[in-house]
Amino acid sequence: MRRAALAGFLVLAIAGLTAGAAPGFDGTYKGTAAGGLGERASLVYRNGEVASFRGSHIYLRCEGRRDHYGRPPGLRDLRTESSGRFSGRARGKRKTYSFATRVRGRVRAERAHASGTADWHLRYRNGDVCNSRPRHMRWSANQPDLLFASRFEPPVAIGQPKSQLGYWRSALTGGDLGFPWDEGLTGTGHPNFLTLLPDDQNPASYYTSQLEPGFGIDGSTALLQGVIQDASFDAGRVRNQFPVPWPGAHGYVSYMLKLQPGAGDAFADRKDWRRIMEWGNGGADRQFRIVLEIRGGPHGLGGPRWNVAGLQLTKRDDGGTNTHTLWDYFSERPAPRFGKWMHVEVQWYEHPEKGRFKVWIDGEQVADYHGKTKGPEHLTPQIFKIYASSSVFDHGPLYQWIDDVTLGKRRIKGGL
């Protein structure tokens, strides 16, 4: 179905590639030593370099005094190589002792992980000596706010559509950055693409979810999602969405997004909408949800805009649904850019009264809401979604490309 149109979009998409990626996830990496004696390690990683390293609760074996735990001097201005390997030495004096410190390690910034060795030697004025034990203490540390990251590189794969509970599902499997999609993405559940398409229909006629090598943000692999035609069945209208079970009240989603070239022509006014993400669930709290979408400008003026809203849905006696907008952000800038990569970030805190919901596009904030962000039950984010009004589908199939996915507890500086 419409393979020629899809091929044309793919050719246009590759023209929008950019060169290079960010150096990795910035922040304070925290971890422990391998000895199991309570030693702790932390380092600050910023803009591709290790700025400092410090150990605490370090077990020191002493000659001439009792063994003890300590917080020996840390290091700053370490030497960091382009491979992520770093090293540093320091010598100095304190009021009661002189010291020598050495650390070596490697930061795998794309995985927000670091590991290496460290040792300390302290000599007191009275001749007592303390050394870290074991010498060359092994440590590992992580960016604590990171839950998941992927660039869709092998062995990441999308399985063939399979029937599940009467509808078609496609599983996303494998992990290229040490976070497998199919092993409890954020601690619970096994997410897959959910389409609301009955299994007596041909999935190839309605949607596509596939990986496209060479179409990513820097020539890597990207996720291609599409809904080929609009249709309605008993469960609702066809959509392509990827729900993720979430482990807590705090959350953060970041990825690069490219919408098909020319798709902005479908938005004449506010009745024309295309949903990018949605927070809700299929249980008793289905009536409350939060959406991130694109809508046409009021009265057809100003072109498409980003829309962030909290919605209350109620069922009518005739089986239909009424939608009431609880809160709404309709930002003029930045405007959605079709056919070009955009950086989408969402951070939220779920609470029935004192919640928070923020959205950034290319680093510019388009929403900052304080208030109700939770109904009676926990919300499930659908992080990748294509769902649109019939008026938008009148202009043809909808496609989008996604790359460099980051999921976290809070906003994480830097990226893949």
N, C-alpha and C positions, 0 to 999 in steps of 0.2 A: 504493500500500500504506500503510494506517494514516495517511493524510494528516490525518485529524481529530485524531489524537493529536499529530502534529507541530505542527499549527496551535495546539493548546492550549498546548504547551510554549513556542511562540514568544510567545504573549500573556503568559504568566507571566514569560518572560525579560525583556521590556522593562520590567517593573515594578522590576527590580533595578538600573537604571542609576544610576551615581553622577555627580556633577557635577565636572567639571574634571579635568585631568591634571597630572602632575608637570612641573616646569619644563624638564626635559631631562636629558641625561647629564652628571653632575658629573665633575670630575677635572681633570687637567692635560692640556691639548691641546698637541700638539707638531707642528711643521711646519718648512717652509723658505720662503725668499724666492724670487721669480720670476727673479732675476738669474742664478742658477746659479753663484754664486761661493762657495757653502758657507755662506751666512748661515742662521741658525736662529732660530726664533721659538717661544715657548711662553707659554701663558696658563693661569691657574687659573680655572675656572668653578665656581661653587658657589651652589646655591639661587637660580638665576635671575639671578645677577650675576657680572660679571668682577671677580675680586678682585685680580689682578695681571697684568702683561704684561712679558716680558723678551726681549731679543734677544741672541744670542751669535754669535761669528765674523762680526761685522758689518764689512763692508769700508768703511773710512774713508779718504776722499780728503783729504789734508792740505796746507796751505800753510805752508811753513817747516820741515817735518819730513817724514820718509819716510812714504808711505802704509802703512797697516797694518790688520790685523784686530783687532777689539777686542770687549769685552763692556761696552758703555756702560750707564749707569744705567737700570734698569727703572722701572715705574710701579706704584703701588698705589692702591686706592680709586678706581677709574675709575667714570665715570658710565655706568650701563647703563639703557637704555630698555626698555619692555615689548616692543618689536618685536625686541629682541636687539641693536640697534645700541648701540655704546659708544664712548666717547672719553675722552681724558685728556691733560693737559699737566703738565709738571714742570720746575722750574728749581731749581738748587742749586749747591753747590760741593763739590769734593773738595780734597785737599791740593795738587794741582798744576794744577787746571783748574776752570772753571765750565762748566755744561752747560744745555742746553734740550732737552727730549724731548717728542715728541708722537706719539700713536697714535690711529687711528680704525679701526673695524671693525664687523663684525656676527657674532654667534654664531647659527648655525642649530642650536640645542640638540637639536632632535628628530632631526637628522642627525649629531650629534656633530661638527660642522664649524664652523670660524670662518675668516674672511679679512678683510683690510683693508690699511692702509698704516701705515708708521712712519718717523720720521726723527729724527736726532740731530745736535746742533750742540755742539762742544766748543771752548772758548777757553782756551789755556794762559796762564800768567802772563807768559811772555816774548812774547806776542802771536801765537804760532802758532795756527792754526785748523784743525779737522778737522770735516768733514761726512760723513754717510752718503751713499753713492752707489749707486744713484741716490737723489736726494731723494724722499721719499714712497715708500720701498721697499715693494713689494707682497709680502705674505706670506699663507700659508694654513696651517691647522693642523687636526688631527683628534684625537679621543680614541683613543689607539693600541690600546686593548683591545677596541674595538667592531669586530665583523665584519659585522654585519647588523642591520637594524631594519625593521619594517613595522607599519602599522596597518590593512592590508587595504583601504585607500582606492583609488579609481581612480587609475591604470589597472590595478591588480591584478585578476586574473580567474582563474576556474577553468574549464578547458576541458571539453567533453563527454567522457564515458568513451570510451577507445579501447583496442582490443585490442593487447597487447604481449606477445609470447612466450606467447600462449595465455591471458593473464589481463587483467582490466580495470585500466586506469590512468587517472588524471585529472591533468592537468598544472596547476600553479599558476604563473602568468606575471605579468610586469609588476612595477614597483617604485614605491611611492608616496613613499619617503624617500630615493631615490637608490640603493637596493640592489635590483636586479631579482631576483625569485625564480628566473627561468629562465636566468640568465647566470652559473652557477657560484656557488651560494649562499654557500659559504664557501671558494671558490677552486677547486672541482673538482666536476664532475658536474652533472646537471640533475634535481633531485628532483621526484617526483610522488607522488600518493596511491596506495598499494599495498594491495590488498584481498585477495589470494589467492582471488579469485572467478574461476572459469573463464569464458572468453568465450562459452560456449554457454548461460550463464545471463543472465537479465535483471537488470542492475545496479540498476535502480530498485526491485527487490523486496528488495534486501539491504543497500544502504548509500546514504548521501548525503554529499556534500561541496559546500557552496555558501557564497556570501557573502551576509550579511544586513545591508543598510543600516539604520541606526537602532538596532541591537541591541548596539553596542559599549559599552565601559566608560563613555564620556561621550556616548552617542548617535551615535557614528560607526558604522563598519562592523565586523562581527565575522565570523569564520569559524565556520560551523556544520558540525559533523561528526556523523554518526550511523551506527549499525548497526541495521538495521530488524528483522532476524531472525537467529537463530543457525542455522548450517548447517555441515556438514563435507564437504569434498571431498578429492581425493587429495593436494592440497598442504597441507591442514590446515583448520582452522576459519576462517570468515569473520572478518575484522577490518578496521578502517580505520586505516591508519597512514601516517606521512609521514617516511621516512628521509632523513637529511641526510649526505652525505659530509663528513667532518671533516678539516681540514688539519693537525692536530698533536695532541700529547698533552694539551694544556691546553684546557679548554672550559668554557663557561658558557651556560646557557639560562634565559631569564626571560620569562614572559608571564602575562597575566590569564586565568583559567579559571573558567568557570561550568558546573557540572553540572546536569542537568535537575532541576527541583523534584520532590521526592518519591522520588528514586532511592535515598535512604538506607534505605528500607524493605526493600531487596533483600538486606541484609547481616545474616544471622542469626548466623553465627560465622565462624571463620577460613577455612573452606572456600569462603566466598563472596568473590570478588575481582574487581576491575575495574582494568585496567592503564591508566596515564596516559602513561608514557614507558618506553622500553626501550633498552638498549645491547647490541648484539650484531652478528652478520652471518650471511650465508647460506653462508659458506664452511667451511673446515676447523675454524674456531673457533666453530662454531655451538653447541657444547656449553656454552660459558661466556657468561653474560649478567648484566646488572644491571637491576633493575626498580624503578620507582616506581609504587606502586599503592595502592588502597584495599581493606582487608579488614575483615570483621566482627570484633567483639571476641571474645575467648576465651569459649567456652561461652555465647555470645550476650549477654555482659555488656558494658556501656559503650558500645554502638553502634559504628559504623564508625570505623576508625583508618587513619592513614597507615602504609604499610609500605614500607621500602626494604631491598632484599636483593640479595646476590650469589648466583647459582645455578649449579650444575653439572648439566648434563643428560647422560644416557647412554641410548643406544638399547638396547631389549630385543630378544631374539631374535624375539619375536612382532610386531615393528615398532612397538611402543609406546615410551614414553619414561619413564624414572625421573628425578625431580628431587630433587637434594640441595641444601639450603640451606647455603652456606658462611659467610655472615654475614647478620645480620638486625637491623633497627631497627623496632620496632613501637610507635609513639609514641601516647600517650593524648591529648596536647595539642600543637598545637591540633587539634580535631576537624574533619573535612571538613564544609564547609557547602554543602549542596545548594540550588540556586536562587539563590545569591549569588556575587558575584565573589570570587575568591581569587587572591593573587599567589603564583605558584609559581616558585622559583629553584633551579637545580641547578648546582653547580660541581664539576669533576672534574679529576684528573690521572691519566692512564693509565700504569700500571707493573705488571709482573708480581709485584712484591713490596712496593714502597714507594709505592703509589698513594694517592690521597685522593678521597673522595666525600662531598660535603656537600649537604644539602637544607634549604631554608627554605620555610615556608608563612606568608604574611603577615608576613614578617620574623622569624618565630620558628624557630629551628633544630630540625629533627626528626631529622637524621642527620649524623654526623661520623665517617666510617670511614677508618681507615688500614690499608693492606694491599694485597692483590691486587685490582687493577682492570683487568687485561688478561690475555688468554690468549695463544696463539701468534701471533694476528693482531690488527690494528687493529680496534677496535670502531666500529660506525656507530650513532649515536643516532637513534632514532625519536622525534622531539620531540613530535608530536601522535599520540595513539594511543587507539583504543577497542578493547579486547579484554577479554573477561570470561568467568567461569565460566558453565557452563550454568545453574546455579542462579540466577545474577543475571539471565540472559536470560529465565528463567521469569516474571519480573515485567514483561516487555515490552521494547520497543525502547530503545536507549541513545542519548542525545544530549549534546553539549557545545558550548559557545561559547568561542572563543579570541580574544584581542585583545592589542595592544601587545607584539609579539614583539621580543625582543632576544637576539642571539647574540654571544658575545664570547670572548676568550681567558681572561679572569678576571672575577670579580664586578665589576659596574659599578654604582656608586651613582647614584641618580636614575633616571629612566625617561622614557617617552614622555608 
